[in-house]
Amino acid sequence: MVVSESSARRYALDPDVRLMLEVRDDNAAAFEELVLRYQDRLMTILRHLAGDAGQAEDLAQEIFLRVYRSRKTYEPSAKFATWFFTIANNVVSNSLRSRSRRHEHTVASRDSGPQDVLLAASSGQMPARLLDKAEMREIVRMALESIPERQRLAVLLCKFEGLSYADIAAALEATPQAVKSLLARARINLREILQPYYESGELPGKNASVNDE
């Protein structure tokens, strides 16, 4: 990717971009600092997607390894968080597809916060019955796994990382308006996937009808 000088200067103001540029120059201390800055945020997302603390840790190690291996080709064409979570999404998507082929299903084992935000945003109402925290995490993970990958990444970057439409657009190589539409479709899909569970306890699944990209 060719990066314009103006773009490079703009993103160079991002302290994480500056750290990654040092990583590109083989500064081991800079990489350790990036790991410290991102590991907790990454694990929060991975626990929702992987559904298992051990699997989440394995994925985190793979993601940071991918980041390090990509250091020599890194260019500051977006905020570092956008670039980082794009790599994370690719690793997680590959893992989920592989696990789906093996028909493995696990249950999340730790509390976190944003899953209730997703539930409320997607349903438009509180569930008719109370869910315990472990069940809530698993249902949200299954629902997210059921929507198209670009929609899932947009939701994660928006709800978990608080990135702007412009930053999400950079990660997805789309326009901010397209991201807005993507999030709207994701919200509709999540509501349709989760509604049967609220009403009758039917689990979300990949056979659910969703509004694709």
C-alpha positions in Angstrom: 0.0 0.0 0.0 1.3 3.4 -0.9 0.9 5.9 1.9 0.8 9.6 1.2 3.1 11.9 3.2 0.2 13.8 4.6 -1.4 10.6 5.8 1.8 9.4 7.3 2.2 12.7 9.2 -1.3 12.7 10.4 -1.2 9.1 11.9 2.3 9.7 13.2 0.6 11.8 15.9 -0.8 8.6 17.3 1.6 7.4 20.1 0.9 3.8 19.2 1.9 4.4 15.6 5.2 5.9 16.8 5.7 2.8 18.9 5.0 0.5 16.0 7.5 2.4 13.8 10.1 1.7 16.5 9.0 -1.9 16.4 9.6 -1.8 12.7 13.1 -0.8 13.5 13.5 -3.8 15.7 13.1 -2.0 19.1 12.1 -4.9 21.4 11.2 -2.5 24.3 8.6 -0.7 22.0 7.0 -4.0 21.2 6.7 -4.9 24.8 5.1 -1.6 25.5 2.5 -2.2 22.7 1.7 -5.6 24.2 1.2 -4.0 27.6 -1.1 -1.3 26.1 -3.3 -3.8 24.1 -3.3 -7.1 25.8 -6.2 -6.4 28.3 -8.3 -4.8 25.6 -7.6 -7.6 23.2 -8.4 -10.3 25.8 -11.8 -8.6 26.6 -12.8 -9.1 22.9 -11.3 -12.5 22.6 -13.2 -13.9 25.6 -16.4 -12.9 23.9 -15.5 -14.5 20.6 -13.5 -17.5 21.7 -15.8 -18.4 24.5 -12.9 -19.9 26.5 -10.1 -18.2 28.5 -7.4 -20.6 27.4 -8.4 -20.3 23.7 -8.5 -16.5 24.1 -4.9 -16.5 25.4 -3.7 -18.7 22.5 -5.4 -16.4 20.0 -3.8 -13.3 21.7 -0.4 -14.9 21.4 -1.0 -15.6 17.7 -2.2 -12.0 17.1 0.8 -10.4 18.7 3.0 -12.8 16.8 1.3 -11.7 13.6 1.9 -8.1 14.5 5.6 -8.7 15.1 6.0 -10.6 11.9 4.3 -7.8 10.0 6.6 -5.1 11.4 8.8 -4.7 8.4 5.9 -4.0 6.1 4.0 -1.7 8.5 3.0 1.7 7.2 1.1 4.3 9.2 -2.0 4.3 6.9 -4.5 4.3 9.8 -4.6 4.5 13.5 -2.6 1.7 15.1 -5.7 0.4 16.9 -7.5 0.1 13.5 -4.6 -1.8 12.0 -4.2 -4.0 15.1 -7.8 -5.0 15.4 -8.0 -5.8 11.7 -5.2 -8.4 12.2 -7.0 -9.6 15.3 -10.3 -10.1 13.4 -8.5 -12.1 10.7 -6.9 -14.4 13.2 -10.1 -14.9 15.2 -12.2 -15.5 12.0 -9.8 -18.2 10.9 -9.9 -19.8 14.3 -13.7 -19.7 14.5 -14.1 -21.3 11.0 -11.7 -24.1 12.0 -13.5 -24.7 15.3 -16.9 -24.7 13.6 -15.7 -27.4 11.3 -14.7 -29.5 14.4 -18.1 -28.7 16.0 -16.6 -27.5 19.2 -18.7 -25.4 21.5 -17.4 -23.9 24.7 -18.8 -21.6 27.4 -17.2 -18.3 28.4 -15.7 -18.3 31.9 -15.2 -14.7 32.9 -17.2 -11.6 33.5 -16.9 -8.6 31.2 -18.9 -5.5 30.3 -19.8 -4.8 26.7 -21.9 -7.9 26.1 -24.9 -6.3 27.8 -24.5 -3.2 25.6 -24.7 -5.4 22.6 -27.8 -7.2 23.9 -29.6 -3.9 24.6 -28.6 -2.3 21.3 -29.6 -5.3 19.3 -32.9 -6.2 21.0 -34.4 -2.8 21.7 -35.7 -4.3 25.0 -34.6 -6.3 27.9 -35.0 -10.1 27.7 -38.3 -11.5 29.0 -36.3 -13.8 31.3 -33.2 -13.1 33.4 -29.9 -14.5 32.0 -27.0 -15.3 34.2 -23.7 -13.7 33.2 -22.1 -16.9 31.7 -25.2 -17.6 29.6 -25.3 -14.0 28.5 -21.7 -14.0 27.3 -22.2 -17.3 25.4 -25.4 -16.1 23.7 -23.8 -12.9 22.6 -20.7 -14.8 21.3 -22.9 -17.1 19.3 -25.0 -14.2 17.9 -21.8 -12.4 16.8 -20.5 -15.5 15.2 -23.7 -15.8 13.2 -23.4 -12.4 11.4 -21.1 -11.7 8.4 -17.5 -11.1 9.3 -17.4 -7.4 8.2 -20.5 -6.7 10.3 -18.9 -8.5 13.3 -15.6 -6.5 13.0 -17.5 -3.2 12.7 -19.5 -4.0 15.8 -16.5 -5.0 17.8 -14.5 -1.9 16.7 -17.5 0.3 17.5 -18.8 -1.2 20.7 -15.6 -2.5 22.3 -13.0 0.0 21.0 -15.1 3.1 20.5 -13.5 3.8 17.1 -15.1 6.4 14.9 -16.8 5.6 11.6 -13.8 7.0 9.8 -11.4 4.7 11.6 -13.6 1.7 11.1 -13.9 2.6 7.5 -10.1 2.6 7.2 -9.9 -0.9 8.6 -12.6 -2.1 6.2 -11.5 -0.1 3.2 -14.9 1.4 3.0 -16.5 4.9 3.4 -17.9 6.1 6.8 -21.4 6.0 5.3 -20.9 2.4 4.3 -19.8 1.7 7.9 -22.9 3.3 9.2 -25.0 1.1 7.0 -23.0 -1.9 8.0 -23.6 -1.3 11.7 -27.3 -0.7 11.0 -27.5 -4.1 9.2 -25.6 -5.7 12.0 -28.0 -4.3 14.6 -31.0 -5.7 12.6 -29.4 -9.1 12.2 -28.5 -9.3 15.9 -32.0 -8.4 16.9 -33.5 -11.1 14.6 -31.0 -13.7 15.8 -31.5 -12.9 19.5 -35.3 -12.4 19.5 -36.2 -16.2 19.3 -33.9 -16.7 22.3 -35.6 -14.0 24.3 -39.0 -15.4 23.5 -38.5 -19.2 23.7 -34.9 -20.0 24.6 -34.0 -21.0 21.0 -30.2 -20.7 20.7 -28.6 -18.5 18.0 -27.2 -20.5 15.1 -25.5 -20.2 11.8 -28.7 -21.2 10.1 -30.3 -17.9 11.1 -31.4 -15.7 8.3 -29.3 -12.6 8.3 -29.0 -9.5 6.2 -25.6 -10.0 4.4 -23.2 -7.3 3.2 
